[in-house]
Amino acid sequence: MGIHVTYDNFVWMDVTDQCKNGIKQIEELWLANELFAVHDDDSESLLESMDEIQEALKLNLKICIEVGFIPQQETKLRGWYNKAKKIVHRGYVYVKYNDIKFGEV
């Protein structure tokens, strides 16, 4: 089992090796998950029959299960507190008075 991340930060669990172990392994994976063929250009297609799975294996495509998107860390922090310079001294956080914007969160 491996992980495949596409250019748009979508994560797939690669189960190609398990599918090569035989029909029983494919059926076990198929009972709980939808299987997709992930192409070299990161496009995917739903595999709906055993023939499609066998064809994907012959074409050396990755057979994967959807995991989901990688959460994007918010790059732009909002609010005056995140923008202000801080000094930590003996457990207290000090901020310049001029950096405080009253009436904002």
BAPAFI-162398 format. One record per atom (N, C-alpha, C): residue number from 1; atom name; x, y, z. Coordinates in steps of 0.02 Angstrom, whole numbers, plus 50000, padded with zeros to 5 digits. Each point is the difference from the previous one (the first is absolute). Example, Ala and Ser with C-alpha at 12.3 -4.5 7.8 and 13.67 -1.06 7.14 Angstrom:
<rs>
<nr:1 | atom:N | X:50660 | Y:49716 | Z:50390>
<nr:1 | atom:CA | X:49955 | Y:50059 | Z:50000>
<nr:1 | atom:C | X:50045 | Y:50060 | Z:50000>
<nr:2 | atom:N | X:49982 | Y:50053 | Z:49964>
<nr:2 | atom:CA | X:50042 | Y:50059 | Z:50003>
<nr:2 | atom:C | X:49961 | Y:50055 | Z:50037>
</rs>
This chain:
<rs>
<nr:1 | atom:N | X:50042 | Y:49941 | Z:50000>
<nr:1 | atom:CA | X:49958 | Y:50059 | Z:50000>
<nr:1 | atom:C | X:50044 | Y:50062 | Z:50000>
<nr:2 | atom:N | X:49983 | Y:50047 | Z:49960>
<nr:2 | atom:CA | X:50037 | Y:50062 | Z:49997>
<nr:2 | atom:C | X:49953 | Y:50059 | Z:49996>
<nr:3 | atom:N | X:50029 | Y:50058 | Z:49997>
<nr:3 | atom:CA | X:49960 | Y:50061 | Z:49996>
<nr:3 | atom:C | X:50020 | Y:50036 | Z:49936>
<nr:4 | atom:N | X:49950 | Y:50026 | Z:49966>
<nr:4 | atom:CA | X:50011 | Y:50039 | Z:49939>
<nr:4 | atom:C | X:49965 | Y:50067 | Z:50010>
<nr:5 | atom:N | X:50037 | Y:50055 | Z:49992>
<nr:5 | atom:CA | X:49972 | Y:50067 | Z:50007>
<nr:5 | atom:C | X:50001 | Y:50033 | Z:49931>
<nr:6 | atom:N | X:49942 | Y:50024 | Z:49978>
<nr:6 | atom:CA | X:49995 | Y:50032 | Z:49935>
<nr:6 | atom:C | X:50021 | Y:50073 | Z:50005>
<nr:7 | atom:N | X:50005 | Y:50033 | Z:49942>
<nr:7 | atom:CA | X:50022 | Y:50069 | Z:49997>
<nr:7 | atom:C | X:49953 | Y:50048 | Z:50038>
<nr:8 | atom:N | X:49937 | Y:49981 | Z:50007>
<nr:8 | atom:CA | X:49952 | Y:50043 | Z:50036>
<nr:8 | atom:C | X:49994 | Y:49981 | Z:50074>
<nr:9 | atom:N | X:50051 | Y:49965 | Z:50027>
<nr:9 | atom:CA | X:50004 | Y:49980 | Z:50070>
<nr:9 | atom:C | X:49945 | Y:49951 | Z:50021>
<nr:10 | atom:N | X:49977 | Y:49959 | Z:49954>
<nr:10 | atom:CA | X:49953 | Y:49947 | Z:50018>
<nr:10 | atom:C | X:50040 | Y:49937 | Z:50014>
<nr:11 | atom:N | X:49982 | Y:49965 | Z:50054>
<nr:11 | atom:CA | X:50038 | Y:49942 | Z:50022>
<nr:11 | atom:C | X:49961 | Y:49936 | Z:49981>
<nr:12 | atom:N | X:50037 | Y:49954 | Z:49971>
<nr:12 | atom:CA | X:49974 | Y:49934 | Z:49982>
<nr:12 | atom:C | X:50040 | Y:49946 | Z:50036>
<nr:13 | atom:N | X:49967 | Y:49946 | Z:50021>
<nr:13 | atom:CA | X:50036 | Y:49943 | Z:50027>
<nr:13 | atom:C | X:50008 | Y:49950 | Z:49942>
<nr:14 | atom:N | X:50062 | Y:49986 | Z:49983>
<nr:14 | atom:CA | X:50016 | Y:49956 | Z:49944>
<nr:14 | atom:C | X:49995 | Y:49927 | Z:50023>
<nr:15 | atom:N | X:49953 | Y:49963 | Z:49970>
<nr:15 | atom:CA | X:49989 | Y:49930 | Z:50017>
<nr:15 | atom:C | X:50016 | Y:49954 | Z:49941>
<nr:16 | atom:N | X:50041 | Y:50024 | Z:49954>
<nr:16 | atom:CA | X:50016 | Y:49961 | Z:49940>
<nr:16 | atom:C | X:50031 | Y:49933 | Z:50018>
<nr:17 | atom:N | X:50047 | Y:49999 | Z:50046>
<nr:17 | atom:CA | X:50034 | Y:49938 | Z:50019>
<nr:17 | atom:C | X:49951 | Y:49948 | Z:50028>
<nr:18 | atom:N | X:49952 | Y:50023 | Z:50040>
<nr:18 | atom:CA | X:49950 | Y:49954 | Z:50027>
<nr:18 | atom:C | X:49956 | Y:49972 | Z:49944>
<nr:19 | atom:N | X:49985 | Y:50041 | Z:49950>
<nr:19 | atom:CA | X:49958 | Y:49977 | Z:49945>
<nr:19 | atom:C | X:50036 | Y:49949 | Z:49956>
<nr:20 | atom:N | X:50066 | Y:50003 | Z:49999>
<nr:20 | atom:CA | X:50039 | Y:49951 | Z:49961>
<nr:20 | atom:C | X:50001 | Y:49931 | Z:50033>
<nr:21 | atom:N | X:49979 | Y:49996 | Z:50064>
<nr:21 | atom:CA | X:50001 | Y:49937 | Z:50036>
<nr:21 | atom:C | X:49942 | Y:49954 | Z:49984>
<nr:22 | atom:N | X:49952 | Y:50023 | Z:49961>
<nr:22 | atom:CA | X:49946 | Y:49955 | Z:49980>
<nr:22 | atom:C | X:49931 | Y:50030 | Z:50010>
<nr:23 | atom:N | X:49952 | Y:49964 | Z:49975>
<nr:23 | atom:CA | X:49930 | Y:50024 | Z:50000>
<nr:23 | atom:C | X:49973 | Y:50006 | Z:50070>
<nr:24 | atom:N | X:50019 | Y:49955 | Z:50045>
<nr:24 | atom:CA | X:49974 | Y:50003 | Z:50068>
<nr:24 | atom:C | X:50021 | Y:50065 | Z:50034>
<nr:25 | atom:N | X:50062 | Y:50021 | Z:49991>
<nr:25 | atom:CA | X:50024 | Y:50063 | Z:50029>
<nr:25 | atom:C | X:49961 | Y:50059 | Z:49971>
<nr:26 | atom:N | X:49988 | Y:49998 | Z:49935>
<nr:26 | atom:CA | X:49963 | Y:50054 | Z:49967>
<nr:26 | atom:C | X:49930 | Y:50004 | Z:50029>
<nr:27 | atom:N | X:49967 | Y:49943 | Z:50007>
<nr:27 | atom:CA | X:49932 | Y:49999 | Z:50027>
<nr:27 | atom:C | X:49997 | Y:50027 | Z:50071>
<nr:28 | atom:N | X:50050 | Y:49983 | Z:50041>
<nr:28 | atom:CA | X:50001 | Y:50026 | Z:50069>
<nr:28 | atom:C | X:50007 | Y:50075 | Z:50001>
<nr:29 | atom:N | X:50044 | Y:50027 | Z:49957>
<nr:29 | atom:CA | X:50007 | Y:50073 | Z:49997>
<nr:29 | atom:C | X:49937 | Y:50032 | Z:49973>
<nr:30 | atom:N | X:49970 | Y:49968 | Z:49951>
<nr:30 | atom:CA | X:49942 | Y:50027 | Z:49966>
<nr:30 | atom:C | X:49938 | Y:50002 | Z:50044>
<nr:31 | atom:N | X:49995 | Y:49955 | Z:50049>
<nr:31 | atom:CA | X:49942 | Y:49998 | Z:50044>
<nr:31 | atom:C | X:49991 | Y:50065 | Z:50040>
<nr:32 | atom:N | X:50055 | Y:50029 | Z:50021>
<nr:32 | atom:CA | X:49996 | Y:50059 | Z:50044>
<nr:32 | atom:C | X:50017 | Y:50065 | Z:49965>
<nr:33 | atom:N | X:50028 | Y:49998 | Z:49940>
<nr:33 | atom:CA | X:50026 | Y:50060 | Z:49968>
<nr:33 | atom:C | X:49984 | Y:50001 | Z:49925>
<nr:34 | atom:N | X:49997 | Y:50060 | Z:49973>
<nr:34 | atom:CA | X:49999 | Y:50006 | Z:49928>
<nr:34 | atom:C | X:50072 | Y:50000 | Z:49975>
<nr:35 | atom:N | X:50013 | Y:49965 | Z:49946>
<nr:35 | atom:CA | X:50067 | Y:49998 | Z:49973>
<nr:35 | atom:C | X:50004 | Y:50044 | Z:49938>
<nr:36 | atom:N | X:50056 | Y:50036 | Z:49994>
<nr:36 | atom:CA | X:50011 | Y:50046 | Z:49945>
<nr:36 | atom:C | X:50065 | Y:49984 | Z:49966>
<nr:37 | atom:N | X:50002 | Y:50010 | Z:49935>
<nr:37 | atom:CA | X:50063 | Y:49997 | Z:49963>
<nr:37 | atom:C | X:50025 | Y:50072 | Z:49996>
<nr:38 | atom:N | X:50061 | Y:50012 | Z:50025>
<nr:38 | atom:CA | X:50030 | Y:50066 | Z:49998>
<nr:38 | atom:C | X:50052 | Y:50000 | Z:49944>
<nr:39 | atom:N | X:49990 | Y:50044 | Z:49952>
<nr:39 | atom:CA | X:50042 | Y:50003 | Z:49941>
<nr:39 | atom:C | X:50062 | Y:50043 | Z:50013>
<nr:40 | atom:N | X:50047 | Y:49999 | Z:49953>
<nr:40 | atom:CA | X:50063 | Y:50038 | Z:50008>
<nr:40 | atom:C | X:49988 | Y:50075 | Z:50004>
<nr:41 | atom:N | X:49947 | Y:50025 | Z:49970>
<nr:41 | atom:CA | X:49985 | Y:50072 | Z:50002>
<nr:41 | atom:C | X:49957 | Y:50019 | Z:50060>
<nr:42 | atom:N | X:49996 | Y:49956 | Z:50050>
<nr:42 | atom:CA | X:49962 | Y:50008 | Z:50062>
<nr:42 | atom:C | X:49924 | Y:50002 | Z:49990>
<nr:43 | atom:N | X:49976 | Y:49981 | Z:49941>
<nr:43 | atom:CA | X:49928 | Y:49991 | Z:49992>
<nr:43 | atom:C | X:49982 | Y:49931 | Z:50026>
<nr:44 | atom:N | X:49937 | Y:49990 | Z:50016>
<nr:44 | atom:CA | X:49980 | Y:49936 | Z:50027>
<nr:44 | atom:C | X:49935 | Y:49977 | Z:49966>
<nr:45 | atom:N | X:49989 | Y:49935 | Z:50004>
<nr:45 | atom:CA | X:49938 | Y:49971 | Z:49974>
<nr:45 | atom:C | X:49978 | Y:49945 | Z:50048>
<nr:46 | atom:N | X:49935 | Y:49999 | Z:50012>
<nr:46 | atom:CA | X:49971 | Y:49950 | Z:50045>
<nr:46 | atom:C | X:50001 | Y:49932 | Z:49966>
<nr:47 | atom:N | X:50023 | Y:49950 | Z:50037>
<nr:47 | atom:CA | X:50002 | Y:49932 | Z:49974>
<nr:47 | atom:C | X:49936 | Y:49964 | Z:50023>
<nr:48 | atom:N | X:49958 | Y:49981 | Z:49951>
<nr:48 | atom:CA | X:49934 | Y:49974 | Z:50016>
<nr:48 | atom:C | X:49993 | Y:49925 | Z:49989>
<nr:49 | atom:N | X:50050 | Y:49968 | Z:49971>
<nr:49 | atom:CA | X:49995 | Y:49928 | Z:49988>
<nr:49 | atom:C | X:50069 | Y:49968 | Z:50009>
<nr:50 | atom:N | X:49999 | Y:49934 | Z:50007>
<nr:50 | atom:CA | X:50063 | Y:49964 | Z:50007>
<nr:50 | atom:C | X:50042 | Y:50005 | Z:49936>
<nr:51 | atom:N | X:49966 | Y:50003 | Z:49942>
<nr:51 | atom:CA | X:50036 | Y:50008 | Z:49937>
<nr:51 | atom:C | X:50038 | Y:50066 | Z:49997>
<nr:52 | atom:N | X:49969 | Y:50054 | Z:50025>
<nr:52 | atom:CA | X:50033 | Y:50065 | Z:50001>
<nr:52 | atom:C | X:50061 | Y:49999 | Z:50046>
<nr:53 | atom:N | X:49994 | Y:49965 | Z:50056>
<nr:53 | atom:CA | X:50057 | Y:49995 | Z:50046>
<nr:53 | atom:C | X:50057 | Y:49962 | Z:49968>
<nr:54 | atom:N | X:49984 | Y:49944 | Z:49967>
<nr:54 | atom:CA | X:50051 | Y:49961 | Z:49966>
<nr:54 | atom:C | X:50033 | Y:50041 | Z:49944>
<nr:55 | atom:N | X:49961 | Y:50039 | Z:49964>
<nr:55 | atom:CA | X:50027 | Y:50042 | Z:49947>
<nr:55 | atom:C | X:50047 | Y:50054 | Z:50028>
<nr:56 | atom:N | X:49980 | Y:50029 | Z:50057>
<nr:56 | atom:CA | X:50043 | Y:50051 | Z:50032>
<nr:56 | atom:C | X:50066 | Y:49969 | Z:50022>
<nr:57 | atom:N | X:49997 | Y:49939 | Z:50025>
<nr:57 | atom:CA | X:50062 | Y:49966 | Z:50019>
<nr:57 | atom:C | X:50045 | Y:49987 | Z:49940>
<nr:58 | atom:N | X:49969 | Y:49980 | Z:49944>
<nr:58 | atom:CA | X:50039 | Y:49987 | Z:49939>
<nr:58 | atom:C | X:50033 | Y:50064 | Z:49974>
<nr:59 | atom:N | X:49966 | Y:50058 | Z:50009>
<nr:59 | atom:CA | X:50027 | Y:50064 | Z:49977>
<nr:59 | atom:C | X:50047 | Y:50032 | Z:50050>
<nr:60 | atom:N | X:50014 | Y:49965 | Z:50055>
<nr:60 | atom:CA | X:50044 | Y:50025 | Z:50053>
<nr:60 | atom:C | X:49975 | Y:50066 | Z:50030>
<nr:61 | atom:N | X:49934 | Y:50007 | Z:50007>
<nr:61 | atom:CA | X:49972 | Y:50058 | Z:50033>
<nr:61 | atom:C | X:49998 | Y:49987 | Z:50075>
<nr:62 | atom:N | X:50001 | Y:50053 | Z:50039>
<nr:62 | atom:CA | X:49993 | Y:49993 | Z:50072>
<nr:62 | atom:C | X:49927 | Y:49989 | Z:50017>
<nr:63 | atom:N | X:49987 | Y:49951 | Z:50041>
<nr:63 | atom:CA | X:49932 | Y:49988 | Z:50025>
<nr:63 | atom:C | X:49999 | Y:50027 | Z:50071>
<nr:64 | atom:N | X:49954 | Y:50047 | Z:50012>
<nr:64 | atom:CA | X:50002 | Y:50038 | Z:50063>
<nr:64 | atom:C | X:49931 | Y:50005 | Z:50032>
<nr:65 | atom:N | X:50002 | Y:50018 | Z:50064>
<nr:65 | atom:CA | X:49940 | Y:50015 | Z:50039>
<nr:65 | atom:C | X:50006 | Y:50073 | Z:50021>
<nr:66 | atom:N | X:49944 | Y:50035 | Z:49997>
<nr:66 | atom:CA | X:50000 | Y:50071 | Z:50020>
<nr:66 | atom:C | X:50014 | Y:50008 | Z:50074>
<nr:67 | atom:N | X:50042 | Y:50048 | Z:50017>
<nr:67 | atom:CA | X:50012 | Y:50018 | Z:50070>
<nr:67 | atom:C | X:49972 | Y:50070 | Z:50013>
<nr:68 | atom:N | X:50018 | Y:50049 | Z:49959>
<nr:68 | atom:CA | X:49974 | Y:50068 | Z:50008>
<nr:68 | atom:C | X:50054 | Y:50051 | Z:49988>
<nr:69 | atom:N | X:49980 | Y:50063 | Z:50007>
<nr:69 | atom:CA | X:50046 | Y:50055 | Z:49989>
<nr:69 | atom:C | X:50043 | Y:50012 | Z:50061>
<nr:70 | atom:N | X:50062 | Y:50022 | Z:49988>
<nr:70 | atom:CA | X:50045 | Y:50021 | Z:50054>
<nr:70 | atom:C | X:49974 | Y:50068 | Z:50024>
<nr:71 | atom:N | X:49989 | Y:50007 | Z:50065>
<nr:71 | atom:CA | X:49977 | Y:50065 | Z:50025>
<nr:71 | atom:C | X:50052 | Y:50054 | Z:49986>
<nr:72 | atom:N | X:49977 | Y:50056 | Z:49972>
<nr:72 | atom:CA | X:50044 | Y:50055 | Z:49985>
<nr:72 | atom:C | X:50010 | Y:50043 | Z:50062>
<nr:73 | atom:N | X:50062 | Y:50012 | Z:50018>
<nr:73 | atom:CA | X:50013 | Y:50043 | Z:50056>
<nr:73 | atom:C | X:49987 | Y:50072 | Z:49979>
<nr:74 | atom:N | X:49964 | Y:50036 | Z:50041>
<nr:74 | atom:CA | X:49984 | Y:50069 | Z:49983>
<nr:74 | atom:C | X:50064 | Y:50041 | Z:50001>
<nr:75 | atom:N | X:50018 | Y:50024 | Z:49942>
<nr:75 | atom:CA | X:50064 | Y:50036 | Z:49994>
<nr:75 | atom:C | X:49994 | Y:50072 | Z:50024>
<nr:76 | atom:N | X:49943 | Y:50029 | Z:49992>
<nr:76 | atom:CA | X:49992 | Y:50070 | Z:50021>
<nr:76 | atom:C | X:49962 | Y:50001 | Z:50066>
<nr:77 | atom:N | X:50036 | Y:50015 | Z:50053>
<nr:77 | atom:CA | X:49968 | Y:50004 | Z:50065>
<nr:77 | atom:C | X:49968 | Y:50068 | Z:50008>
<nr:78 | atom:N | X:49939 | Y:50000 | Z:50023>
<nr:78 | atom:CA | X:49964 | Y:50063 | Z:50006>
<nr:78 | atom:C | X:50002 | Y:50024 | Z:50072>
<nr:79 | atom:N | X:49985 | Y:50063 | Z:50009>
<nr:79 | atom:CA | X:49996 | Y:50029 | Z:50066>
<nr:79 | atom:C | X:50064 | Y:50033 | Z:50022>
<nr:80 | atom:N | X:49992 | Y:50050 | Z:50043>
<nr:80 | atom:CA | X:50058 | Y:50039 | Z:50022>
<nr:80 | atom:C | X:50048 | Y:49958 | Z:50042>
<nr:81 | atom:N | X:49974 | Y:49952 | Z:50038>
<nr:81 | atom:CA | X:50043 | Y:49961 | Z:50045>
<nr:81 | atom:C | X:50052 | Y:49959 | Z:49961>
<nr:82 | atom:N | X:49979 | Y:49973 | Z:49943>
<nr:82 | atom:CA | X:50046 | Y:49960 | Z:49961>
<nr:82 | atom:C | X:50051 | Y:50042 | Z:49962>
<nr:83 | atom:N | X:49984 | Y:50064 | Z:49989>
<nr:83 | atom:CA | X:50045 | Y:50044 | Z:49963>
<nr:83 | atom:C | X:50047 | Y:50038 | Z:50046>
<nr:84 | atom:N | X:49982 | Y:50006 | Z:50064>
<nr:84 | atom:CA | X:50040 | Y:50040 | Z:50047>
<nr:84 | atom:C | X:50063 | Y:49962 | Z:50021>
<nr:85 | atom:N | X:50054 | Y:50038 | Z:50013>
<nr:85 | atom:CA | X:50060 | Y:49971 | Z:50028>
<nr:85 | atom:C | X:49988 | Y:49985 | Z:50073>
<nr:86 | atom:N | X:50023 | Y:49943 | Z:50022>
<nr:86 | atom:CA | X:49988 | Y:49978 | Z:50069>
<nr:86 | atom:C | X:50066 | Y:49985 | Z:50035>
<nr:87 | atom:N | X:50000 | Y:50012 | Z:50065>
<nr:87 | atom:CA | X:50056 | Y:49981 | Z:50043>
<nr:87 | atom:C | X:49971 | Y:49956 | Z:50055>
<nr:88 | atom:N | X:50030 | Y:49942 | Z:50010>
<nr:88 | atom:CA | X:49978 | Y:49955 | Z:50054>
<nr:88 | atom:C | X:50052 | Y:50004 | Z:50055>
<nr:89 | atom:N | X:49976 | Y:50017 | Z:50061>
<nr:89 | atom:CA | X:50045 | Y:50007 | Z:50057>
<nr:89 | atom:C | X:49966 | Y:49972 | Z:50061>
<nr:90 | atom:N | X:50030 | Y:49948 | Z:50029>
<nr:90 | atom:CA | X:49975 | Y:49967 | Z:50060>
<nr:90 | atom:C | X:49926 | Y:49980 | Z:49994>
<nr:91 | atom:N | X:49982 | Y:49974 | Z:49943>
<nr:91 | atom:CA | X:49932 | Y:49975 | Z:49990>
<nr:91 | atom:C | X:49950 | Y:50052 | Z:49978>
<nr:92 | atom:N | X:50020 | Y:50063 | Z:49994>
<nr:92 | atom:CA | X:49955 | Y:50052 | Z:49978>
<nr:92 | atom:C | X:50018 | Y:50020 | Z:49928>
<nr:93 | atom:N | X:49948 | Y:50017 | Z:49962>
<nr:93 | atom:CA | X:50011 | Y:50023 | Z:49931>
<nr:93 | atom:C | X:49989 | Y:50075 | Z:49999>
<nr:94 | atom:N | X:50050 | Y:50037 | Z:49975>
<nr:94 | atom:CA | X:49996 | Y:50073 | Z:49996>
<nr:94 | atom:C | X:49995 | Y:50020 | Z:49927>
<nr:95 | atom:N | X:49955 | Y:50049 | Z:49987>
<nr:95 | atom:CA | X:49990 | Y:50026 | Z:49933>
<nr:95 | atom:C | X:50006 | Y:50076 | Z:50003>
<nr:96 | atom:N | X:50028 | Y:50030 | Z:49947>
<nr:96 | atom:CA | X:50003 | Y:50073 | Z:49998>
<nr:96 | atom:C | X:49929 | Y:50029 | Z:49998>
<nr:97 | atom:N | X:49989 | Y:50052 | Z:50038>
<nr:97 | atom:CA | X:49935 | Y:50032 | Z:50004>
<nr:97 | atom:C | X:49977 | Y:50024 | Z:49931>
<nr:98 | atom:N | X:50046 | Y:50025 | Z:49959>
<nr:98 | atom:CA | X:49983 | Y:50025 | Z:49934>
<nr:98 | atom:C | X:49976 | Y:49944 | Z:49952>
<nr:99 | atom:N | X:50018 | Y:49938 | Z:50015>
<nr:99 | atom:CA | X:49979 | Y:49945 | Z:49958>
<nr:99 | atom:C | X:49929 | Y:49976 | Z:50014>
<nr:100 | atom:N | X:49972 | Y:50021 | Z:50057>
<nr:100 | atom:CA | X:49933 | Y:49979 | Z:50019>
<nr:100 | atom:C | X:49949 | Y:50041 | Z:49961>
<nr:101 | atom:N | X:49954 | Y:49965 | Z:49969>
<nr:101 | atom:CA | X:49944 | Y:50032 | Z:49963>
<nr:101 | atom:C | X:49937 | Y:49986 | Z:50040>
<nr:102 | atom:N | X:49973 | Y:50050 | Z:50031>
<nr:102 | atom:CA | X:49940 | Y:49992 | Z:50040>
<nr:102 | atom:C | X:49940 | Y:49993 | Z:49956>
<nr:103 | atom:N | X:49953 | Y:49958 | Z:50021>
<nr:103 | atom:CA | X:49939 | Y:49990 | Z:49961>
<nr:103 | atom:C | X:50007 | Y:49946 | Z:49947>
<nr:104 | atom:N | X:50058 | Y:49968 | Z:49996>
<nr:104 | atom:CA | X:50011 | Y:49946 | Z:49952>
<nr:104 | atom:C | X:50017 | Y:49937 | Z:50038>
<nr:105 | atom:N | X:49989 | Y:49944 | Z:49967>
<nr:105 | atom:CA | X:50016 | Y:49936 | Z:50030>
<nr:105 | atom:C | X:50064 | Y:49974 | Z:49971>
</rs>
